[in-house]
Every structure is written in C-alpha cells, then in structure tokens.
C-alpha cells in the first residue's frame, strides 16, 4: 500500500490536468462561437437594411415618384402650376358644334 500512493496521486494529477485542458478548450471554442455569432448578427442587420432600401425603391417605382425624380434630374422637367396656365381657343366654330 505504501508503494502505491504515488500511482494514485499521479492518476489524480493526470485527471485534473486533462480536465483543465478540456476546460481551456471549451472556453476557446465558446469565444470563437461568440465571434461567429456576432458576425452573423452584423450580417443580419446589414441584410435587413438592404431589404428596407429595396422596399423603399420598389414603392417609389410603383408609385411613380422615381419617374418624377428622373424627369426632374435628367430631362430638367418641372411640374407647372395649373392656375398659371392659359388656355387659348384657336377655332371657336369647332367648340360650338
């Protein structure tokens, strides 16, 4: 029995050492997975922002606002005030019929 104490203490030391290595490995993997999780959250937020921009562009296209913007910028067109417009009748005989 006296000669076996070092075997038992070595076995206990070995178990503590191996469990310590596993603990270190678990913490390292946990940190790596947390980094991946954070990057996935950032990607999700970026995709949500892009999706909202696409929805805004689609609503502009469907409502005609983008056409109005293109007409103002590219063709330099403006919408006139209808109260300032003057209607001139050229041929009165055609309007009486």
GIHUHU-V457224 format. One record per pair of residues at least 4 apart in sequence whose C-alpha atoms are under 6 Angstrom apart, sorted by sequence separation. I is the first residue (numbers start at 0). J is the second residue. D is the distance in Angstrom with one decimal. If there is no record, write none. Layout:
BEGIN
i:I j:J d:D
i:I j:J d:D
END
This chain:
BEGIN
i:5 j:9 d:5.9
i:9 j:13 d:6.0
i:58 j:62 d:6.0
i:59 j:63 d:6.0
i:69 j:73 d:5.6
i:70 j:74 d:5.1
i:71 j:75 d:4.6
i:59 j:64 d:5.0
i:60 j:65 d:5.4
i:71 j:76 d:4.7
i:59 j:65 d:5.4
i:70 j:76 d:5.6
END
